Structure formats: C-alpha cells, structure tokens
Amino acid sequence: MLPMFQMAIVIAILSNWLRSRIRFRFPPLLIIYLAFLSWITISCFFAYDSDHAWSTYKAFLPSMWVAPIFLFSAIHDLNLLKKVLWVSAGGIGFNAFKVGLVITARGGGHLTDEMSGFVGDNNVFGLVLCLVVATLMGLRRSIPKRKSLLILFYIFVTFIVLCIIYTQSRGALVSLGIIFFLSSLLAGKPIRNLGFLALVAWVGYQVIPTNNFERLSTLQDVNSDESAKGRFENWRLAWRAALDHPLIGVGLDNHIIYNKAIQSDVQVRVAHSVYFQILGELGFPGLGLYLGFIGLGMWILFNTWRAMIPLVEVNPDLVWARDVAFWITCGYGGYIVGSGLLNMLFIEFPWYVIFYGSMLLPLANQEIARRKYPTDIMGARTIVTRYGSRGVIAMRKDNRRGLIYKQSARYK
C-alpha cells in the first residue's frame, strides 16, 4: 500500500488532470533540478553498494521526481500559490508549535532524536523550521488586518522559534540568527532593526533557561568537541572519496558503507554536510549541479523580491508576495549555511521553498495582466497559456465572433 503522502500526490494529479488543470512547464530551475536527480539515478548503477543505493532511491526519489513537476504544472494562480504556502509551511509549523508549547510548559528541555516524522532527527527538524519561520513571516501580511489575529500569529511563530531552540541544534540556531540578521540588514532602517533584534535576543537569552544554549558554547573550542571533531573527520572522508571517484562518487547513501570498509580506525558517521554528502556520494559533477540549482534559486528569489517592489506600489494588495520573496531569500541565506553542517539532501521542504519562490513573480505578472486586460471592447476574455518572469503570453478569445488571437503583456 502506498504511503499517505504518495496517495495524496496521486489523487491530486488525477483530480487536476480530469479537470484539465495540468499544463506542464519546465523552467530552467526545474530542468537543473531534474538533471541533478538524473545524476543521482546514474550514480546508483555504479555505487559501491548498488543494492543499498537503490533501496535508498526507492524510499526518497519517486516523490522528489513527481511532486515538483506536478507543482509547476498545477499552480497557475497567485491566490492558489498563497494557499499552498500556508498549508505547506503552516502544516509543519503547527507540529512545531505544539512541541514548543508542550516543552515550554514543562519548563524547557531538549528535543532529541526520539521523534517521528518526515524530517528525521532534531538537527534537521530545527533547520527545516528555520525556513518555515521565514516563510510564515513573509505571509503575515496576507492575514486579515485584525490585532487579535496578528497577536495569535506572532504567538504561533514564537513557539516555533522556541521549538528550534529546544532542538539545541547549533546549525539551526546559527541559521536562525543569519535569517533575522539578513532581514534586519536588507529591510529599511537597518540600524534600528539590528538594535531591536539584539534587544529581543538578549531578552530571550535572559528568559529562556541557559541550559538550552549550552551546546552553543562548544563553538568557542571546536577542537575539544567530539561532535565537531567527528564532522571534520567525515568531511575529510567525503573529500577523499570524491578524489578516488571524482566523476560518479561512491553512490547514493554509500558514505558510511564505503568508508567503514576502507577506514576501520575512524568513527564513520553521516557526512554532516549536504555539500560533502553530495561530493562524496555523487562526485564533482553532482555537487556542481546542486550548487547550480542553489545559485540559480537564490538569484531568482533575490530578483523576484527586487522586481516586486515597483509592482507593489501600484498593486498594494500584492505586498504579501513581495514579503514572501524577501523572507524566503533571507531564509535560504540561513539555510545555505546551516545545511553545510547537516545531511539535508532528501528533505523536500527546502527544495519546494525555492520552487514556490520562483513562481511568485510570473504569477504576480499574470495577475496584473488579468486586471489590466480583463476584457476588450468586443467582449474577449483572456486565457493565459504560458508566462515567464518578464511577462505574460495569452490567448484572447472573442466570444462574439469566435476568433482567437495572441495578447502579449510584458513588464520590466
């Protein structure tokens, strides 16, 4: 029997297909992503332990192939994208809210590996929640303007942040700090924002029991910390594996198996870095594809934020889309650093965040085009057929004469 999330994907695809809402799109970001998945597939054929590689592949890759293609094919409306963002980030955030509330009621604690769910251990969970917080902060202006709702929203986010702190993940805490630092620096009045951020951090440190921050003290002397030393050892192992197998690597999820076989005197753990994980398991081309995806994604997110600024001036109701682009850009800045300390390859939400962010500007342009050209004097209606970051190409149908002609609306 299929897992619940795979059943949901199948039902969603069939539902949209039957209603003729599937229109396949393959923007450059998705093409690079699919090329990366193709390279993972190739690596499984030449893996050190091919059976183990294929076992891991079957557990994670099918949904990673299908879901992004479906997202780009089914989301053709800005309002729908907003709902998807709320469900995607809010669903994960709600679980974190409950955990943060319960542990806070107990007086604090350490959220350890004894947890179930799609994100695995506490470190990975904490880093995923950093992106959740960034996405939710971007969505806050889509909430109806009522003080009570905004208060509830900030309480909701506060307990998610507390949940991140309770994971005691150094990578997640560093990422969270980078996210809020970037958002304070890039927004208006950076000195005021950074001062307020420092005040909030100081108050939080005074209020939250200090034992929740004990692991941060190990950053002062990484040479004496066993966890840090283990990371350095496994980074060196991944680097050596890449040098021995530069083209394909040792194979998907073969880091531990391969290095235990050739290096018995070292405590082999996971690579503890998505970059070294990919480098050792997929070789230099695999790392190049991954960095290409991350680089293009960040470029799109940053330019989306900048391009949305003038659009919002004449369409103030779309301010939430500008804010989402801004906060996701800051969120991914923190994620890029944090994922350098953790295995994050198979966690899907960080991939989806970039996909959602890349849809914002095209869908916003499409929405503006619909407002600008709702009908013409002959009663024509606009049927959007494809769109890009620079504008909208649409087919306009004359309801009276049955004529169809192209309409192009482009925005700088």
N, C-alpha and C positions, 0 to 999 in steps of 0.2 A: 504493500500500500504506500502511496506517495506521502511524504511529509506534508503537514498542513500548508506551509508557505508555498510549496510547489503546486499543490492543488489550487491555491488561491490564484497563482500565476496562470495556470491552465484555464480556470474559469474566467478570469479577466480577459485573457486573449480571445477565447471563444465568444464571450459576450460582445466585445468590441468588434470582432470580425463579423458577426452576424448583423450588427447594426451599421456596418460599413464605415467604421471609425478608424480602421487601421490604414495609415498611409506611411509607408516605410520612408525613413530619412536616415542618411548616413553622413553626418557632418564629419569634418576632419578629426575632431576629438574622439568620436566613436570609432572611426577607422583605426586610429592608433591603438585604442583600447582593444579592438578585435585582433589587431596584429600582435599585440602582446599576449593575448590568450592563445593565439595560434602558435606562438613561440613556446608557450608552456606545453601545449599539446605535443609539439615536436620533441621537446626535452624528455617527455615520458617514454618515448621509444628508445632513447639512448641513455636512460637513467642508470645509475649504479645498481639500484634495486628497482627494476622496472615494475614489478608487481606492486610494490608499496606505492610507487609514484601514481600508478593507475588507480589504486584504491583511494588515495587522497584526491585525485582528479574527479572521480565519480562522486565523492562526498561534497565537493565545493563548486566545481566548474560548470555543471549544467545550468544552474540558476544564474551564474555570472555571465554565461553566454546569452541566455534568453531574456532576462529581465531588462538590461539596458536597451536592447533592440526594441523591446516592447514599449519602454518608456518613451523613447523618441518617436515611435510610431503612433502612440495613442494620445499623448499630451499635445493638443493643438490649441489650447485656450489658456490664457493667463490666469483666469479665475480657477480653472482646474488645477493648474500648477500650484497655486496658493494652497488649495485644499490638500494636494499631495504632500506639500511641505509640512503642513500642520500635522497630518496623520503620521508621516514618516518620523519627523523629529519629536512630535508630541507623544507618540506611542512609546518610544524609547525613554523619553523624558519622564513619562508618568511612572514607569517602573523605577527609575532613579529617584523620583520624588518620594515614592513610598518607602524605599530603602533609606533615603536620607532622613525622612520623618521618624521612622522606627528607631534608627540608631541614635538620632538626636534625643529622642525621648528616653533612651537608656543612658544618656549622659556621654555619648560619643563611643567610638570603638574603631576597630579595624575591619574593613570589608576585605575578606581574604578569598582564597581560591574556592572555598566551599560555596559555590554559587552555580546555578544552572542558567542556560540561555545561550543565545547565538554568538555572544561576544567573548566567551571563554573566561579568562582569569581577571582579577581585579585591575591589573595594569592596563590591559586592552580595554576593559569596560570604562575606566577612567578617561582614556584618550578619546574614545568614541563620544563620551558625554561632553567633552570639550567642544566638539563640533556641533553637538545637539544644542548646547548653550548658545553658541554663536548663531545658529540658525534661528532659534527662538527669539533671540534679541533682535534679529532682523525683521521678524514677523510681528513685533509688538505693535507697530502702527496699523496693522490690519485688524486689531481688536477694536470693537466699538468704543467710542470715547466716553467711558464711564469710569469714574475714580475707583469704584468698587472692583470692577473687572481688572483694571491696571494693578491695583493692590494685590489681588489674587494672583495675577500673572507673576509679579515680582516675588511673591512668596513661593510660588511654584519653582521659579528659576533659582531662588536662594537655596532651597532644599536639594536641588540638583547639584549646585556648586558644593554644598556640604557633602553630598554623596561622593563627589570627586575627591574631596579632602579625605574622606574616610577610607578611600581605596589606598591611601598613603603611597600612591604611585608617584615617584619623583618625576618621571617623564610627563605624566598628566598634569601635575602641578606646574611644572615649567611651561608646558604648552598653554595652560590656562592663563598664566601670567603674561605670556607673549601675546595672546589674543587680546586681553584687555589693554596691554601696553600699546599695541598697534592701533586698536580702535581709539584710544585716547590721543595718540600722536597724529593720526591721519584725519580725525574729525576736526571741526572748528575749535578754536581756543585750546590748543594742546597743553599749555602750561596749567590752565585751570583744571583741565581733565586729569592730567597726571597728578596734580596735587590732591584732587578728590580721590583718585584711585589709591594713592599712597595712604590717605586717611582711612579709607574703607579696609585696606589690607591690614593696617595697624590695629584698627578696632577689632577686626576678625581674629587676628592673632591673639589679642588680649582676651577675647570672649571664649574662643574655642580652646578646649584643653590642649596644652602644649604637647602632650604625648602623640597627638595626631600629626605632628610635624617632625617627629624625631628622625624619620628617615631622611629628611632634607639635610640634616647635619652631616650626613655621610658625604655630601657633595664637597665638603671642605677638604677631605682627605680620601680621595677615591682609591689610593693605593692600599689603604687598610680595610677597605670594604670588600667582603668576599663576593657580593653580588656584582660590584663594578669590575673586580678582577676577572670574574667569570665572563662578563661581557667582552672585555678586551681579549681574553683567550679565544673566545669563539669568533670574534671578528677576524683575528689572525688566521683561524682555521678556515673561515669562509674565503678570505683573500687567497690563501694557499690553494684551496680547491679550485678557485677561479683561474689561478695561474696554471694549474695542472690540466684544467678542462676549460680553456678560455671561450670556446665557441658555444657549447651547449650547457656547460656546468655539470654538476653531478646528478641532476634530476630533481624533479619536484618533491619537496619534503624529504630529501635524502641527506640533509646536513648532518643529522645525528648518526644515521646509519653509516654513512661514508666515513665520517671522522672517527667514530668508535672503532671501525675496522682497521684504520691506519695509524691511530694515535691513542693507544691504550693508556698512556700516562697522564692524559689531560681529562678533566671532568667536562665531558662534552654535554652542552645544553643546546637549546634552540639558539639561533643566531643572534637574538636580542637586538635586531635592527632590520627593518624591512629592506634597506639598501644592501646590507651584507647578505641577508637571506636570499635576495634575488641574484646578487652577484655570484654567490657560491653555487646556487641551485640551477640558475638559468644562464650563467655566463655573462660576458660583457655586452653582447647584443641585447640580451634580456633586460639588463639594467639600463641600457640606452633607451629602449622602448618605454620603460617605466618612467624614466626621467623626462623623456619627451612628452609623455602624457601629462605628468605633473606640471612641467614647464608651460605647455600649451594651455592647460586648465587654468593655471594662475594668471597667465596673460589674458585669457578670455574674461575671467572673473574681474580683474582689475579694470580692464577696458569697458566691461559692462557697467561697472559702478560709475566710471567717469562719463560714459555716454548717457547714462540715465539722469545725470544731474540737470542738463538743459531740458530734457523731456519732461521731468517732474515739474519744472517751473510753469509749464502750460497745462500740465495734467497732474495736479496735486494729489488726486486720489491714487496715483501710482507710486506714491512716496515709499510704500512698503517694499516695492520691487527694488528700488534704489537701495534701501536699507538692507535688504536681504543680500544683494550683491556685495555691499560694503562689508557686512559682518561675515559672510562666507569667505571673502578674501582674507580678512583678518584670521578667521578660524583655520583656514588652510595654511596660513603662515605658521600658526602654532602647531598644526598637525605635522607639517614637514619636519619640524624639529623633534617633536615627540616620537614620531614613527621611526626616527633614527635610533631609538633606544628599545624598540619593541617589534616583535613579529606581527605585522598588520596586513599581510598580503591577502588573506581570504576574508577579511571583514568588509562587508559590502557597503555599509552606510557611507564611509568616506568616499568611495567611488561615486555613489549616487549623488552626494552633495555637489560634486563638480558637474555632473550631468544636469542636475536641476539648475544650478547657477548659470550654465551655458545656455539654457533655454530662456532665461529672463528677458534679454534684450530682443531677440527675434519675436517672442510672443508679445512683448510690450509694443514693438513696432506694428505688429499685426493688429493689436487692439486699437492703437491710434489710427491706423488706416481705416478700420471699420467705422470709427467715429467720424473721420474726415470724409469718407466716401460711403455713407450708408446706402444711398440710392442715387440715381441720376434722374434727370427730368423725364426720362422715358420709363421710369419705374424699374430700372435694372437693379439687381441685387448682387453683392459681391460674394463670390465663393473662393476663399483663399485656397490655393493649391500648393504653394510652397513659399517658404520665407527664409531669409538669411539675416545676418547681423546688420546688413546695410539697407534692408528694405523688404517690401512685400511684393510678390508677383501673384496676381489674382486673375481669375476668370470672372467676367461680369456678364450675366445673362439678362437679356432684355425680355421681360415677362410678356410684353405685348406682341413682339414680332418674332420671338423665338431665336433671336440672334445671340451668338456668343462671341465675345471679343476679350482681348487681354487688357488688363489695367495694371500699371506699374506705379507703385508709390514708394519712393526712396527717401531715406532720412540720413543726414550726416551725423 
